[in-house]
Amino acid sequence: MPLFISAVLSVLPLSSPAGASQAALSWFQSQGYVGPAGTRIIACHGYGCSRRQAISVDGTLLSRASALLKSGSASPEAERRALGQVVSAYTAYLAASIGGRPDIPGSPAQMSGVHGQMDCLDETANTTSLLLVLQEQGLLTYHRVEPPESRGFFLDGRYPHFTAIIAEKGSGQEWAVDPWRRAPGQRPEILPLIQWRQDS
């Protein structure tokens, strides 16, 4: 992931949904991004959130998310499977709402700044926003939203890479929710954070 995506962006006002994870919302502030407010998300694209678009997560999308997560209410594993479906539907919705050429997975450098293209910071911000909306709506039974995590720092031979994080309420085990390698509408990677950190 190119160095320029970590450049500091101007801070926009942050409106927090009541009861949402303050630690996760603080991550938005630290990046100069805008966290969700109610069902309103400021979607990031263009790499490093250089482009932003207000998106509403309500109506059909929220109803579908609710139905999917209710169907996954049997266990934490079932809820994660359902979350994979929800994030898949959400990324397709984002692509249609933002417009432009559908996002190319893996953020090729030549697509930096292009409308609708997303690097890992864009994906992380957008996914964390969705997860916070789901949490605020009371749709997450077994998980809570945590601040995003990163891996890689050039000296270890890896580009920095970020992901959204959920944690099981019972065990505390953390899971990466990462759609970066997937095209819009495809299931994200959802895997233990320790495994995600070891990946390249």
C-alpha positions as CSV (number, residue, x, y, z in Angstrom):
1,M,0.0,0.0,0.0
2,P,1.6,3.3,-1.0
3,L,3.0,5.6,1.6
4,F,0.9,8.6,0.6
5,I,-2.3,6.9,1.8
6,S,-1.3,7.6,5.4
7,A,-1.1,11.3,4.8
8,V,-3.0,13.3,7.3
9,L,-6.4,14.6,6.0
10,S,-8.3,17.6,7.3
11,V,-10.5,16.7,10.2
12,L,-14.2,16.9,9.6
13,P,-16.8,17.1,12.4
14,L,-17.6,13.7,13.9
15,S,-21.1,12.9,15.0
16,S,-21.2,9.7,17.2
17,P,-24.2,7.3,17.4
18,A,-25.1,6.8,21.0
19,G,-23.7,3.6,22.4
20,A,-21.3,3.0,19.6
21,S,-17.7,1.9,20.4
22,Q,-15.9,5.1,21.4
23,A,-12.5,3.5,20.8
24,A,-13.5,2.6,17.2
25,L,-14.9,6.1,16.7
26,S,-11.7,7.6,18.0
27,W,-9.8,5.8,15.2
28,F,-11.9,7.8,12.7
29,Q,-10.8,11.0,14.4
30,S,-7.2,10.0,14.5
31,Q,-7.3,9.4,10.7
32,G,-9.2,12.6,9.9
33,Y,-12.2,10.6,8.8
34,V,-15.9,10.9,9.7
35,G,-17.6,8.1,11.8
36,P,-21.2,7.1,11.3
37,A,-24.1,9.0,12.7
38,G,-27.3,7.0,13.0
39,T,-27.6,5.2,9.7
40,R,-25.6,7.8,7.8
41,I,-22.1,6.8,6.7
42,I,-19.5,9.0,5.0
43,A,-18.1,6.5,2.6
44,C,-14.4,6.7,1.7
45,H,-12.9,6.1,-1.7
46,G,-10.1,7.4,-3.9
47,Y,-7.4,6.0,-1.6
48,G,-6.8,7.4,1.9
49,C,-10.3,8.7,2.0
50,S,-9.4,11.4,-0.4
51,R,-12.9,11.3,-1.8
52,R,-16.0,11.0,0.4
53,Q,-19.7,10.4,-0.2
54,A,-22.6,10.3,2.2
55,I,-24.4,7.0,2.2
56,S,-27.5,5.9,4.1
57,V,-27.6,2.4,5.5
58,D,-31.3,2.0,5.9
59,G,-34.4,0.6,4.1
60,T,-33.7,-2.4,2.0
61,L,-30.0,-2.8,3.0
62,L,-30.7,-2.6,6.7
63,S,-33.7,-4.9,6.5
64,R,-31.5,-7.5,4.6
65,A,-28.7,-7.1,7.2
66,S,-31.2,-7.7,10.0
67,A,-32.6,-10.8,8.4
68,L,-29.2,-12.2,7.7
69,L,-27.9,-11.6,11.2
70,K,-31.1,-13.0,12.8
71,S,-30.5,-16.2,10.7
72,G,-27.0,-16.3,12.2
73,S,-28.0,-15.9,15.8
74,A,-27.2,-19.5,16.8
75,S,-23.5,-19.0,17.6
76,P,-20.6,-16.6,17.2
77,E,-19.5,-18.7,14.1
78,A,-22.9,-18.4,12.6
79,E,-23.0,-14.6,13.2
80,R,-19.6,-14.2,11.5
81,R,-20.9,-16.2,8.5
82,A,-23.9,-13.9,8.4
83,L,-21.7,-10.8,8.7
84,G,-19.8,-12.0,5.6
85,Q,-23.0,-11.9,3.7
86,V,-23.9,-8.5,5.1
87,V,-20.5,-7.0,4.2
88,S,-20.8,-8.6,0.7
89,A,-24.2,-6.9,0.2
90,Y,-22.8,-3.6,1.6
91,T,-19.8,-3.5,-0.7
92,A,-22.0,-4.0,-3.7
93,Y,-24.3,-1.3,-2.4
94,L,-21.4,1.1,-1.9
95,A,-20.1,0.5,-5.5
96,A,-23.5,1.2,-6.9
97,S,-24.0,4.3,-4.8
98,I,-20.6,5.8,-5.4
99,G,-20.6,5.0,-9.1
100,G,-17.6,4.9,-11.4
101,R,-15.6,1.9,-12.3
102,P,-16.2,-0.9,-9.7
103,D,-13.4,-1.1,-7.2
104,I,-10.4,-3.2,-8.2
105,P,-9.3,-5.5,-5.4
106,G,-5.9,-4.9,-3.8
107,S,-5.7,-1.1,-4.6
108,P,-3.3,-1.0,-7.6
109,A,-1.2,2.1,-7.4
110,Q,-2.3,3.5,-10.8
111,M,-5.9,3.7,-9.5
112,S,-5.0,6.2,-6.7
113,G,-7.4,9.1,-6.7
114,V,-9.8,7.5,-9.1
115,H,-13.5,7.8,-8.2
116,G,-14.9,4.7,-6.7
117,Q,-11.5,3.0,-6.1
118,M,-10.7,2.0,-2.5
119,D,-7.4,1.2,-0.8
120,C,-7.3,-0.7,2.5
121,L,-7.9,2.5,4.6
122,D,-11.0,3.2,2.6
123,E,-12.2,-0.4,3.0
124,T,-11.4,-0.3,6.7
125,A,-13.2,2.9,7.3
126,N,-16.3,1.8,5.3
127,T,-16.5,-1.6,6.9
128,T,-16.0,-0.2,10.5
129,S,-18.7,2.3,9.8
130,L,-21.1,-0.5,8.7
131,L,-20.2,-2.6,11.8
132,L,-20.9,0.4,14.1
133,V,-24.3,1.0,12.5
134,L,-25.1,-2.7,12.9
135,Q,-24.0,-2.5,16.6
136,E,-26.0,0.6,17.2
137,Q,-29.1,-1.0,15.7
138,G,-28.7,-3.9,18.1
139,L,-28.0,-6.4,15.4
140,L,-24.8,-7.9,16.7
141,T,-25.4,-10.5,19.3
142,Y,-22.0,-12.2,19.9
143,H,-19.6,-9.5,18.8
144,R,-18.6,-5.9,19.5
145,V,-16.8,-3.5,17.2
146,E,-13.2,-2.7,18.0
147,P,-10.7,-0.1,16.5
148,P,-9.1,-1.1,13.3
149,E,-5.7,-2.9,13.3
150,S,-2.7,-2.8,11.0
151,R,0.1,-5.1,10.0
152,G,3.4,-4.4,8.1
153,F,5.7,-1.5,8.4
154,F,8.1,-1.7,5.4
155,L,11.0,-2.7,7.6
156,D,9.5,-6.2,7.8
157,G,9.2,-6.4,4.0
158,R,5.4,-5.7,4.0
159,Y,3.4,-2.7,3.1
160,P,1.2,-1.4,5.9
161,H,-2.3,-2.8,5.7
162,F,-5.4,-2.1,7.8
163,T,-8.6,-4.0,8.6
164,A,-11.8,-3.6,10.5
165,I,-12.0,-5.6,13.7
166,I,-14.7,-7.4,15.7
167,A,-14.3,-9.2,19.0
168,E,-16.3,-12.0,20.5
169,K,-18.1,-10.7,23.6
170,G,-17.6,-14.0,25.5
171,S,-14.0,-15.0,24.7
172,G,-12.6,-11.6,23.6
173,Q,-11.1,-13.2,20.5
174,E,-10.5,-10.7,17.8
175,W,-11.4,-11.2,14.2
176,A,-10.4,-9.3,11.1
177,V,-13.2,-8.3,8.7
178,D,-11.3,-7.5,5.5
179,P,-12.9,-7.0,2.0
180,W,-9.7,-5.5,0.5
181,R,-8.8,-8.5,-1.6
182,R,-12.4,-8.9,-2.8
183,A,-14.4,-7.3,-5.5
184,P,-17.6,-5.5,-4.6
185,G,-20.3,-8.1,-3.7
186,Q,-17.8,-10.8,-2.8
187,R,-17.5,-12.2,0.7
188,P,-14.8,-10.5,2.8
189,E,-12.0,-12.4,4.6
190,I,-13.1,-12.9,8.2
191,L,-10.3,-14.6,10.1
192,P,-8.7,-14.6,13.5
193,L,-6.7,-11.4,13.9
194,I,-3.5,-13.3,14.8
195,Q,-3.8,-15.2,11.5
196,W,-4.5,-12.0,9.6
197,R,-1.4,-10.4,11.1
198,Q,0.8,-13.2,9.9
199,D,-0.4,-12.9,6.3
200,S,1.4,-10.8,3.7
